[in-house]
Each structure stands twice: as C-alpha cells, then as structure tokens.
Amino acid sequence: MNPIPVNEILLDGNEKKYLLECIETGWISSEGPFVKQFEEQFAARVGRRYGIAVSNGSVALDTAVVALGIGRGDEVILPTFTIISCAAAIVRAGAIPVVVDCEPHTWNINISQIEEKITPRTKAIMVVHIYGLPVDMMPILSLASKYGLQIIEDAAEMHGQTCNGLPCGSFGAISTFSFYPNKHVTTGEGGMLVTDDEELAVRCRSLRNLCFQPQKRFFHEELGWNFRMTNLQAAVGVAQLERLEEFIARKRYIGQRYTELLKDIPFLELPIVKTDYAENIYWVYGVVLKDKVLFDAEEIMRRLAQYKIGTRPFFWCMHEQPVFQKMGLFNNVSCPIAERIARRGFYIPSGLAITDEQIKRVASCLREIFS
Ligand SMILES: *Cc1c(COP(=O)(O)O)cnc(C)c1O
C-alpha cells in the first residue's frame, strides 16, 4: 500500500507559467513585480488597504509585535494552544506572553477567561484562529475597545474563512498569514501582514527591509530584519490565490467526507462543522481521543504509521514549553483543557491533493484500530 502523507499540495494552476516569467525576465528577488501584485491582491481579498509580504508566517508575527511598539514589560494575551511562533514573537520583543486556556470543542481561546488576565500592562490580544474554525471576534473586539488594547490576528490557518460574514484577516490593527505548504495558499515558505493603517504599513515595510531609509539608505535609526519575500515565491502565491475559492470548497468537502465516515466511531471527538458565526474550512482535520480511550495521541499516531498513514500531533501548550519554563515564564500556569487536547489530539491527512480513495482508507484504518 502506498503511504498517505499528512499533506499533499496542488500546484497545477498558473504556478509554472508565472515562475517561468520570473526566470525569463530575470526578476527573482523581492524587487520583482509579482510581490506587489500578490500584496495588493491578497490584501483586497481580505478587505484590507495594505499587504506586506514577508518570508514566512512566523516573522510576520515578529514584525507585527514590533510594529505596534510592543516591548519590554508589556503584556500580550494569547491562547496557550498555538504554534510557538506566536509566543516567540512576544518574548523576542522583550514583552511578556500571558496565556489563556482553550474551549474544549472549538479548540480556540476561551473568550470568557480573557478579561481576568487583563492588567494595566496589557497592550494587546494576539488572537489565533485554530485549525479551520475562527475565534468569535465580536466579543474580542468589544473587550479590546473597552480596555484600549490592540489586536494582532494570526489568520495563518484561515485563508478564505469568514467570521460573522467578515473576512478573517480583516480584524484588529494587524493580521498575519502564512503560506507554508500546508496552508490553503502556499508559496513554499512565505507570509503576509495586512492592515488598514498606513503608518503601520510603512513601519512593517521598513522592519521587513532592515529599516533602510529612503533618503539615506545605509543610515539606520532602528533595527529591522531582512524578511523580504522573493518574486519567485510571490509568483506561486498569485497563481495559488486565483484558486482560493476552489481550495476552500475542496477543504470543506474533505472535512465533510471525514465527518460522514468517522461520526459513528464512539471513541473520537470530531471537529465542529459550524457555529453561528462561521462554518469550518478544515485547515487540517483534527480529532481528539475521548477519555474512555485508554491510550493517547502518540499511540494512535504510531498505529496509523503502521498503515503508512501520516499524522501530526496537536500543538503543545505554550505554558508547557521547556524553553519558556527555563526563562521563568508561566510559573504555576494551568490550562487543563488545552493540556488535554495537546495529549489526545492529532490530525489526519487532509491536504488539498488527497483523493476520495485515500480519505476512505484513512477512515477504515481508524475504524480497524478501534474495532
Ligand atoms: C503555520 C502557522 C504559523 C507560522 O507560519 P510559518 O510560515 O510556518 O512560519 C503561525 N501561526 C499559525 C497559527 C500557523 O498555523
């Protein structure tokens, strides 16, 4: 039996054509025309005025935190159940990450626990939409305006998703995206910041480009990074973006098929299909082992590997990361819901190129393991 990788991508649109154009014109660096085109089209897609393309979704977060002036002593609230990029951006800026537990079924930040974490030092809430179902933004926006907090929206997993009909990536001061190959739109490696604030856009562009100054290029008032995206990456991005609607429809179909095939297995908690503010786009198809299952996600992933089925564990909580504990962060923090899903959750092959046959095989292997 052929292996089923956890993610397979589709590059059968205009990717090749646009890449050839880069090679034939000699425009391969970040100065090439696809970068600007990708920024404009991507920003427009989420209803933002400015898009700033960068080299990946992690550095988009670093850029966002610094562009907002968040630094030493400032606190930023974020979910503990997320990728390290979120907390790393806060810590590298010298600020303090303050984590919140997640909700048991949406796997997103528990909104009712945010307010108690707000202190006079809180500067921002970093909202992270998890695995295909967005965070309900309306109560977060009210909290932010009540306490005068900035919002950084990490929409890396939410290309094409909406919340109450508004695009994910349109909320808060700055939103960020990733174009890693498992995201709905990929550029191999890549990321984007989007914002409506001209001054923030200028700051992000400057930070991305070593804080070179237009009039006095090699004279620096501030430290930036080289986080530029190449024209080659943007060429792939423009081609991918042309197919976003199709990709979302395909992801929803994959999610729906898995749910149909797995819903009567009494040992699995499946992703929520929809809420009153959004319908799942299944960035990945995650499942959580119910408490009556006597083994954890590691064990079932090992068993699926014997059937040559690729999986990934869920995120590991930020407050349980040795790297942060060594820094003295998150002493005595407990987030039982996130700790549980981190141990009992995993995701199954759900990339855009997966076939119906593969979906069926994954489902029947899961069924066999529990029989
Ligand atoms: C993928 C991802 C990132 C990081 O993006 P990279 O491009 O891999 O650096 C950040 N946040 C979330 C929520 C992600 O899923």
PDBQT file of the ligand as one rigid body, heavy atoms in Angstrom, charges set to zero:
ROOT
HETATM    1  C1  LIG A 401       1.707  27.976  10.212  1.00  0.00    +0.000 C 
HETATM    2  C2  LIG A 401       1.409  28.925  11.292  1.00  0.00    +0.000 A 
HETATM    3  C3  LIG A 401       2.295  29.958  11.643  1.00  0.00    +0.000 A 
HETATM    4  C4  LIG A 401       3.704  30.029  11.152  1.00  0.00    +0.000 C 
HETATM    5  O1  LIG A 401       3.861  30.172   9.815  1.00  0.00    +0.000 OA
HETATM    6  P1  LIG A 401       5.258  29.764   9.117  1.00  0.00    +0.000 P 
HETATM    7  O2  LIG A 401       5.055  30.307   7.747  1.00  0.00    +0.000 OA
HETATM    8  O3  LIG A 401       5.342  28.280   9.150  1.00  0.00    +0.000 OA
HETATM    9  O4  LIG A 401       6.341  30.436   9.841  1.00  0.00    +0.000 OA
HETATM   10  C5  LIG A 401       1.893  30.873  12.592  1.00  0.00    +0.000 A 
HETATM   11  N1  LIG A 401       0.702  30.768  13.198  1.00  0.00    +0.000 NA
HETATM   12  C6  LIG A 401      -0.164  29.776  12.915  1.00  0.00    +0.000 A 
HETATM   13  C7  LIG A 401      -1.450  29.724  13.638  1.00  0.00    +0.000 C 
HETATM   14  C8  LIG A 401       0.170  28.805  11.977  1.00  0.00    +0.000 A 
HETATM   15  O5  LIG A 401      -0.685  27.809  11.716  1.00  0.00    +0.000 OA
ENDROOT
TORSDOF 0
